[in-house]
């Protein structure tokens, strides 16, 4: 059995695009979701891996569960997964 490795290299870019599409600034979104702006910035710019608690907060910011948000990412052009 071969398990395909999931690619999340551009997940931060996806988060940034979704945030911008929602019309939120980095600081505004971070403040609303109780995320340190520096953490959100580092995640969006792929300088820091995302922790589960931050992923959950970000997903909730878009009205989704973490699983739903990851599924949407996997179906996006960012993921390279099809």
N, CA, C and O of each residue as an XYZ file, in Angstrom:
328
protein
N       0.843     -1.183      0.000
C       0.000      0.000      0.000
C       0.883      1.239      0.000
O       1.778      1.364      0.836
N       0.643      2.136     -0.912
C       1.408      3.382     -1.008
C       0.533      4.522     -0.517
O      -0.600      4.696     -0.966
N       1.067      5.280      0.392
C       0.351      6.447      0.902
C       0.983      7.683      0.295
O       2.180      7.923      0.455
N       0.173      8.466     -0.405
C       0.673      9.681     -1.029
C       0.903     10.741      0.040
O       0.035     11.004      0.872
N       2.081     11.341      0.004
C       2.407     12.390      0.965
C       1.668     13.673      0.603
O       1.665     14.106     -0.549
N       1.046     14.265      1.606
C       0.323     15.508      1.392
C       1.324     16.652      1.285
O       2.299     16.699      2.035
N       1.093     17.550      0.379
C       1.965     18.686      0.174
C       1.295     19.952      0.683
O       0.253     20.364      0.173
N       1.892     20.557      1.677
C       1.339     21.775      2.263
C       2.335     22.920      2.156
O       2.330     23.833      2.981
N       3.188     22.872      1.140
C       4.236     23.871      0.978
C       3.683     25.283      0.827
O       4.290     26.234      1.320
N       2.564     25.436      0.168
C       2.011     26.765     -0.090
C       0.770     27.061      0.759
O      -0.039     27.916      0.398
N       0.624     26.369      1.862
C      -0.551     26.554      2.705
C      -0.617     27.982      3.250
O      -1.697     28.566      3.336
N       0.526     28.537      3.613
C       0.552     29.919      4.103
C       0.077     30.905      3.051
O      -0.652     31.848      3.357
N       0.491     30.684      1.811
C       0.043     31.559      0.715
C      -1.467     31.451      0.530
O      -2.141     32.442      0.249
N      -1.985     30.241      0.690
C      -3.428     30.027      0.567
C      -4.175     30.784      1.661
O      -5.186     31.434      1.396
N      -3.674     30.695      2.883
C      -4.299     31.416      4.001
C      -4.320     32.906      3.714
O      -5.336     33.573      3.912
N      -3.194     33.425      3.246
C      -3.092     34.865      2.949
C      -4.098     35.260      1.875
O      -4.767     36.286      2.000
N      -4.209     34.452      0.819
C      -5.151     34.775     -0.254
C      -6.587     34.767      0.260
O      -7.376     35.649     -0.079
N      -6.924     33.781      1.069
C      -8.283     33.697      1.608
C      -8.579     34.890      2.513
O      -9.676     35.448      2.475
N      -7.608     35.273      3.315
C      -7.793     36.434      4.193
C      -8.016     37.698      3.380
O      -8.913     38.487      3.678
N      -7.199     37.887      2.355
C      -7.340     39.082      1.513
C      -8.676     39.080      0.768
O      -9.304     40.129      0.625
N      -9.114     37.912      0.293
C     -10.408     37.812     -0.381
C     -11.554     38.200      0.551
O     -12.584     38.714      0.113
N     -11.354     37.943      1.846
C     -12.399     38.274      2.811
C     -12.386     39.759      3.179
O     -13.260     40.240      3.900
N     -11.369     40.483      2.665
C     -11.289     41.923      2.919
C     -10.669     42.290      4.252
O     -10.772     43.437      4.687
N     -10.032     41.342      4.904
C      -9.441     41.583      6.218
C      -7.953     41.897      6.098
O      -7.236     41.313      5.286
N      -7.516     42.832      6.925
C      -6.079     43.077      7.038
C      -5.492     41.981      7.922
O      -6.225     41.300      8.640
N      -4.194     41.815      7.871
C      -3.537     40.834      8.712
C      -3.817     41.144     10.183
O      -4.226     40.260     10.937
N      -3.599     42.382     10.588
C      -3.812     42.747     11.987
C      -5.271     42.615     12.398
O      -5.559     42.150     13.501
N      -6.191     43.013     11.537
C      -7.609     42.911     11.846
C      -8.049     41.476     12.020
O      -8.754     41.150     12.975
N      -7.637     40.612     11.100
C      -7.997     39.199     11.175
C      -7.385     38.564     12.415
O      -8.059     37.834     13.142
N      -6.107     38.841     12.657
C      -5.417     38.275     13.817
C      -6.101     38.705     15.117
O      -6.311     37.889     16.014
N      -6.445     39.983     15.209
C      -7.091     40.496     16.414
C      -8.444     39.818     16.634
O      -8.760     39.398     17.748
N      -9.235     39.714     15.571
C     -10.562     39.100     15.680
C     -10.498     37.638     16.099
O     -11.393     37.148     16.787
N      -9.458     36.952     15.695
C      -9.357     35.513     15.945
C      -8.403     35.167     17.080
O      -8.085     33.998     17.298
N      -7.949     36.189     17.801
C      -7.061     35.978     18.949
C      -5.781     35.227     18.556
O      -5.370     34.269     19.210
N      -5.175     35.696     17.471
C      -3.904     35.155     16.992
C      -2.898     36.304     17.040
O      -3.219     37.425     16.648
N      -1.705     36.036     17.511
C      -0.674     37.064     17.494
C      -0.391     37.437     16.036
O      -0.128     36.554     15.220
N      -0.441     38.729     15.694
C      -0.187     39.128     14.303
C       1.153     38.630     13.759
O       1.250     38.279     12.584
N       2.169     38.597     14.595
C       3.473     38.117     14.134
C       3.412     36.637     13.770
O       4.081     36.197     12.834
N       2.616     35.871     14.504
C       2.462     34.444     14.198
C       1.746     34.281     12.865
O       2.184     33.504     12.016
N       0.648     35.008     12.674
C      -0.086     34.925     11.411
C       0.792     35.334     10.238
O       0.777     34.688      9.190
N       1.548     36.393     10.411
C       2.447     36.851      9.355
C       3.486     35.788      9.011
O       3.744     35.523      7.837
N       4.069     35.194     10.016
C       5.094     34.161      9.776
C       4.489     32.921      9.109
O       5.126     32.303      8.257
N       3.271     32.560      9.492
C       2.598     31.418      8.858
C       2.302     31.748      7.394
O       2.596     30.953      6.501
N       1.717     32.928      7.155
C       1.366     33.312      5.776
C       2.589     33.414      4.879
O       2.505     33.134      3.683
N       3.714     33.809      5.439
C       4.936     33.968      4.653
C       5.845     32.745      4.726
O       7.009     32.785      4.329
N       5.277     31.654      5.247
C       5.934     30.353      5.278
C       7.273     30.366      6.006
O       8.219     29.682      5.616
N       7.327     31.147      7.055
C       8.528     31.209      7.879
C       8.329     30.434      9.184
O       9.257     30.287      9.979
N       7.101     29.941      9.392
C       6.780     29.201     10.611
C       5.711     28.179     10.276
O       4.757     28.477      9.557
N       5.873     26.985     10.794
C       4.841     25.964     10.630
C       3.621     26.358     11.448
O       3.729     27.032     12.472
N       2.483     25.933     10.984
C       1.238     26.273     11.670
C       0.950     25.241     12.760
O       1.071     24.036     12.539
N       0.573     25.727     13.919
C       0.179     24.843     15.014
C      -1.320     24.592     14.907
O      -2.064     25.401     14.353
N      -1.740     23.466     15.442
C      -3.141     23.063     15.330
C      -4.086     24.116     15.897
O      -5.113     24.410     15.287
N      -3.759     24.686     17.048
C      -4.666     25.672     17.639
C      -4.802     26.907     16.755
O      -5.872     27.514     16.706
N      -3.744     27.284     16.063
C      -3.800     28.430     15.148
C      -4.605     28.057     13.908
O      -5.397     28.864     13.422
N      -4.416     26.861     13.398
C      -5.196     26.396     12.240
C      -6.687     26.423     12.558
O      -7.493     26.855     11.734
N      -7.050     25.966     13.743
C      -8.458     25.953     14.136
C      -9.018     27.369     14.175
O     -10.132     27.605     13.708
N      -8.258     28.311     14.726
C      -8.705     29.710     14.799
C      -8.846     30.319     13.405
O      -9.811     31.032     13.130
N      -7.892     30.039     12.537
C      -7.948     30.565     11.171
C      -9.168     29.992     10.447
O      -9.926     30.734      9.821
N      -9.353     28.692     10.531
C     -10.497     28.051      9.867
C     -11.809     28.643     10.368
O     -12.704     28.931      9.574
N     -11.928     28.828     11.682
C     -13.144     29.418     12.248
C     -13.357     30.829     11.711
O     -14.493     31.275     11.546
N     -12.261     31.525     11.440
C     -12.355     32.865     10.873
C     -13.014     32.886      9.508
O     -13.534     33.914      9.074
N     -12.989     31.751      8.837
C     -13.635     31.626      7.530
C     -14.924     30.809      7.626
O     -15.493     30.403      6.612
N     -15.376     30.575      8.867
C     -16.630     29.848      9.070
C     -16.541     28.369      8.762
O     -17.528     27.750      8.366
N     -15.348     27.795      8.944
C     -15.138     26.398      8.603
C     -14.452     25.668      9.755
O     -13.889     26.289     10.657
N     -14.511     24.348      9.706
C     -13.704     23.545     10.616
C     -12.302     23.454     10.010
O     -12.102     23.773      8.838
N     -11.349     23.022     10.811
C      -9.989     22.846     10.291
C     -10.000     21.835      9.140
O      -9.315     22.029      8.136
N     -10.771     20.766      9.287
C     -10.854     19.751      8.232
C     -11.419     20.306      6.937
O     -10.907     20.014      5.856
N     -12.471     21.104      7.043
C     -13.067     21.712      5.844
C     -12.077     22.664      5.170
O     -11.959     22.686      3.945
N     -11.376     23.442      5.978
C     -10.417     24.402      5.428
C      -9.269     23.677      4.722
O      -8.845     24.089      3.643
N      -8.770     22.608      5.323
C      -7.704     21.828      4.697
C      -8.191     21.163      3.408
O      -7.458     21.108      2.421
N      -9.420     20.662      3.417
C      -9.981     20.040      2.212
C     -10.072     21.047      1.077
O      -9.742     20.729     -0.065
N     -10.521     22.268      1.389
C     -10.581     23.313      0.361
C      -9.189     23.636     -0.168
O      -9.010     23.831     -1.371
N      -8.213     23.695      0.717
C      -6.836     23.936      0.279
C      -6.374     22.829     -0.662
O      -5.788     23.099     -1.710
N      -6.638     21.592     -0.284
C      -6.202     20.456     -1.092
C      -6.819     20.479     -2.480
O      -6.224     19.964     -3.427
N      -7.999     21.065     -2.615
C      -8.672     21.153     -3.912
C      -8.274     22.406     -4.687
O      -8.650     22.566     -5.848
N      -7.521     23.287     -4.051
C      -7.137     24.547     -4.686
C      -5.923     24.377     -5.591
O      -5.264     23.338     -5.585
N      -5.644     25.412     -6.365
C      -4.461     25.410     -7.227
C      -3.176     25.513     -6.425
O      -2.100     25.229     -6.953
N      -3.262     25.911     -5.168
C      -2.073     26.076     -4.333
C      -1.437     24.750     -3.932
O      -0.217     24.670     -3.790
N      -2.234     23.726     -3.751
C      -1.755     22.507     -3.117
C      -0.930     21.596     -4.027
O      -0.037     20.897     -3.548
N      -1.207     21.595     -5.291
C      -0.538     20.637     -6.167
C      -1.109     19.245     -6.020
O      -0.592     18.293     -6.606
N      -2.177     19.115     -5.240
C      -2.837     17.823     -5.024
C      -4.101     17.815     -5.875
O      -4.884     18.763     -5.825
N      -4.300     16.811     -6.617
C      -5.532     16.689     -7.413
C      -5.966     15.245     -7.430
O      -6.981     14.913     -8.043
